[in-house]
Amino acid sequence: MFVAGNFLSSIAFVIHMLLQIYIWVVIIRVLISWVQPNPSNVIVQTLSALTDPLLDPIRRSLWRMMGYRGMMIDVSPILLIVAIYFLDHFLVGVLQDIGRRLR
């Protein structure tokens, strides 16, 4: 059973690393958005393609909750990063605990 435990611990580590990389992708996207990037740039298109599928539903939900009197600052990246941290600690923690018990 130690093989399955090590496998789950390794999966947890890989998921943790991917989530951390995605947090940095979101942060880079936010920083680039402050300087009015060229939308035809490949890097900008890639960052948009990676982050928009998760940011757009958050933005729509905030728009429905706040309406026209909403905030002028886009807080959806902050909420996404908080959700990723929650997922990271919850999912990775559960996988690591299961991995430890199988050893």
N, C-alpha and C positions, 0 to 999 in steps of 0.2 A: 504494500500500500504506500510505501514511501515514494514510489515513482509517481503515483497520482498526486500525492501531496506536493512534491517538488514541481510537478507540472502545473498545478493550480497556483502555486506561489509565483512561478515564472509568468503565467498568464496575468496575474495580478500586477506584477512589475511592469509588463509591457503595456497594459491598460493604463497604469499610472503615468508612464512616460508619454504615451499618446495624448492623454488628457492634458498633461503639462505643456506639451508642444502646441496643442490647440489653444490653450490659454494665451500663449505667446502670439499665435496667429491672430487672435482677436485683438490683442493689445497693439500689434503692428498695424492692423487694419484701422483701428481708432486713430493712431498717431498719423498715419498717412492721410486719413480723411481731413485732418486739420489744415493741410497745405494745398487743398484743391488739386488732386492729382489728375493726370491725363487719363480719362476713362478708357482709352484704347491701349494703354500700357498693359503688357502681359502680366506683370506682377500685380497690378491693381485688379485686373480681371480675375486672376487666380485667387487673390485674397477675398474678393467679393463672392466668387463661386463657393469658396470654402465656408464663409461665415454667414452669408445671406439666408441660407435655408434654416438656420437656427435663430438668427436675429429678427427676421421678418415676422414670424408669429408672435414674438415678444412685443415688437413694435405695434402690431395690430391690437394685441390685448391691452397695451397701455393706452392706445388711442381710444379704444372703446371705454375704458375706465375713466380716462381723464377728459376726453372730448376736446373742445376748443380751448378750454381753460387749462390745458395741460402744460407741462414744463417745456421750456425752450431748449433744454439740454436732453440729448438722447441718452437715457440711462439703460437702454437695453443691453449694451455690452457688459455693464456692471452686473446686471441681473443674470446674464448668461454665465459670466465668470463665477458668480456665487453658486449657480446651479451646477456648474462643472466641478467646483470644489466639493459640493455636497455629494455628487455622484462619485467623485474620486475617493473621498473618505468612506462612503458607505459601501460601494461595490468592491473597491480594492480591499477594504477591511474585512468584508465578508469572505472574499476569496482567500485572503491570507489566513483567516481563522480556520476555514475549512481545510486549507493546505496543511496548517500546523497540526490539526487533529488527525489527519490521515498519515502523518509521519510516524 
